[in-house]
Amino acid sequence: MTERRRTTERRGQRVSNLFGMTLREAPGEIEAASHGLLLRAGYIRQLAAGIYSYLPLAWRSLRKIEQILREELDRIGGQEMSMPVVHPAELWQATGRWYDIDDTMARFVDRRGRDMLLAMTHEEAVAFHTATEIPSYRQLPALVYQIQTKFRDELRSRGGLIRVREFLMKDSYSLDRDPDGLQVQYDAHYEAYGRIGQRCGLPLTAVQSDVGMMGGKVAHEFMYVSPIGEDSLALCDSCGYSANREVADFEIEPLEGEPAELERVHTPEARTIAELAEMLDISPERTAKMVFYVGMFAADDDNPADAAPAKREKLVAAIVRGDMEANAIRTQQLSGALELRPAQEEEIAATGMVPGFASPVGIDPDAAVFIVDRFVAESPNLVLGANEVDFHLLNVCCGRDYEPHAVGAVAAAADGYPCAECGTPLRIARGIEVGNIFQLGTKYSEGLDARFTDEDGVEQPVWMGSYGIGLGRLLACVAEEHRDDGGLMLPVSVAPYEVSLVALARSDEAFAEAESLYETLLDAGIEVLFDDRRDQSPGVKFKDADLRGLPVRLIVGEKSIAAGGAEMALRTGGEREIVPMADVAARVRTELDAMAEALLP
């Protein structure tokens, strides 16, 4: 019996010795419902800020998510491998990211005095190995992936598993001989991510996104739309256009009119666009405003090959219409800055511009990098500051009164702006990034000399793609999506166990019936969490079962036995029913199969 129990309980667990207690209240500050429920249900525990331990229930759920990821990656030709989390700095120096990434990257020096880092992602490592393992076009295309712990020293962790410092990630990397091959593997990942979301019971929305620190030119994020999300998304419910607000396009008509003469006017105490528009009796769209950043730029100076690239700071001014907001990502791209930070008033004043009443008119063009939104450039006679407290300029025209360094789509999309694809008003929603896909091109292969020989004997750089999914964040989003006031309601594909078996027996005979059903279910290949505690009330057991959120609940006690068997109910609700003991395993299997079938793409 002892050996048999060891075998069957790999699929089952007794609550009496489960590692992970339920909590009546969540400890500390909770920013997301999923965070509180995962704590209260005994899935996770915090070890430090942004660093969590996965207790046995969460670890089983993550293992199931891992298996879904493996199946979908293998389906599109992936080969699983494992790479170190500790990297030598020279790999990242070769691609420049050692110098470009801020303190989010955890750097250290080993006992031999070598610069090292904890990997945030593995593009450099893959390119390094590709240089030796892909000598010829005959080895292409290829796709490798891993599921591994990563570390990013986030400035502010939040939402439990939604933004953490240490996390479990699936990262895959495609290797191709040309852009066409890269596109094929990119499209395959796009479809695989959709299947992964569906199999996990999580609705994902793919949106166009900025490439960020990864580089390349094309990227998509797979978002779980939720009011607790950190990202803003621009969505068109008519044509399906979707993009992160950082890169979303929209179309509005520029303002019309013949350029008028520049005029200086007194505007006392008009420090906001609303106050200015009211004072001048104009609409906010007839005004313009400046948003200031300090950009970090690569210096032009020559440096030794082994030295960090020299950098310099310069003021960057984004100019948008007064009724719009500036998009920092687009501003950075158009300015050519490596990074931006908000400017301080003294940094603005040092250029001759007056904070609150600033304008590029009459300012030395070299004092700042002026990035002008296309709707400002195309609209004459706007109101801008006069670089004097309590004064503004009327009829400012870009190109006549000042010269921009760059003109582009600087204004951020907003609710109701017309979709660039079909003209329907856009909807702005919040979202949580669960996964991302990037077309990297040859940035990393060229940096680390990952080349292959083509049919003509000519060396060519490998074309790379990078694709990530955060497993803990995915679990948190599933918990956010599948819950009620009582606790979690996890899909069968993600739930740590399939059945919560609750023994309410007072007599030894009735308890033996619950024990026997537990063994029967395990023999039938069903995963069971068996609440065998005899010192807890029915109310406590029911609350714990609801908190943990397993798909099926079975109750065995004197009342159910007298009624003819075990009481069965689904966590998602519906009628409770008494199922004869001999039929329970088959009946449960039918319900579980139906749940699993409903999640298949």
Beta strands, then each sheet from edge to edge (+ up, - down):
strand 1: 12-14
strand 2: 44-48
strand 3: 51-54
strand 4: 79-80
strand 5: 86-88
strand 6: 106-109
strand 7: 115-118
strand 8: 142-151
strand 9: 166-176
strand 10: 205-208
strand 11: 218-225
strand 12: 231-235
strand 13: 242-244
strand 14: 263-266
strand 15: 288-298
strand 16: 311-321
strand 17: 339-342
strand 18: 369-373
strand 19: 382-388
strand 20: 391-396
strand 21: 406-408
strand 22: 427-441
strand 23: 451-453
strand 24: 459-461
strand 25: 463-470
strand 26: 483-484
strand 27: 487-488
strand 28: 499-503
strand 29: 528-531
strand 30: 552-556
strand 31: 566-570
strand 32: 577-579
sheet 1: 1+ 29+ 28+ 30+ 31- 32+
sheet 2: 2+ 3-
sheet 3: 4+ 8+ 9- 25+ 22- 11+ 10-
sheet 4: 4+ 8+ 9- 25+ 22- 12+ 13-
sheet 5: 5+ 7- 6+
sheet 6: 14+ 20- 19+
sheet 7: 17+ 15- 16+ 18+ 21+
sheet 8: 23+ 24-
sheet 9: 26+ 27-
end
